[in-house]
Amino acid sequence: MKQVGMTIWLTGLSGAGKTTIGSEVVNRLTTQGYKVEFLDGDIVRTKLTKGLGFSKADRDENIRRIGFVSHLLTKHDVIVVVAAISPYLEVRQEVRQLIGNFMEVYINASLDTCEQRDVKGLYKKARAGEITSFTGVTDPYEPPLNPDVECWTDRESIDESVQKVLQKFWDFQNVND
């Protein structure tokens, strides 16, 4: 099986389901023999972007660094799955241009749903003023205008969302085979 490198970029609010969907996409593609790397925003922040804060400039730099690593892997025919809030349209577009083979997946869930799923208690802290510049509460999230795939994780099952992502992935691979 020949694969064409690409980046599957999952964006959405904290708690929307990016890591859950991304992990399952990676699992299914790996099981099928694809070379896949998973860059989860929470893990990347502890290694590659350690020391960056949450100002707009730092968030943009975080996404640029993830984008650069994704670009390197993609050009070597690796499938890269990124799960990162990446709240700003402009820097997502910049990363799309850098990478080229890029599939934007909007992991969409209502703010209420994300707050209910908040296992880390971050929304509660943001609402109490303990966290400033929290995306979706005190800092904006700019949803994609025309995502390649939109998963409504408060309305569909994990499997339904994963299948939508995989179908678009296979369409891309078949076109570029």
Secondary structure, 3 states (H helix, E strand, C coil): CCCCCEEEEEECCCCCCHHHHHHHHHHHHHHCCCCEEEEEHHHHHHHCCCCCCCCHHHHHHHHHHHHHHHHHHHHCCCEEEEECCCCCHHHHHHHHHHHCCEEEEEEECCHHHHHHCCCCCHHHHHHCCCCCCCECCCECCCCCCCCCEEEECCCCCHHHHHHHHHHHHHHHHHHCC
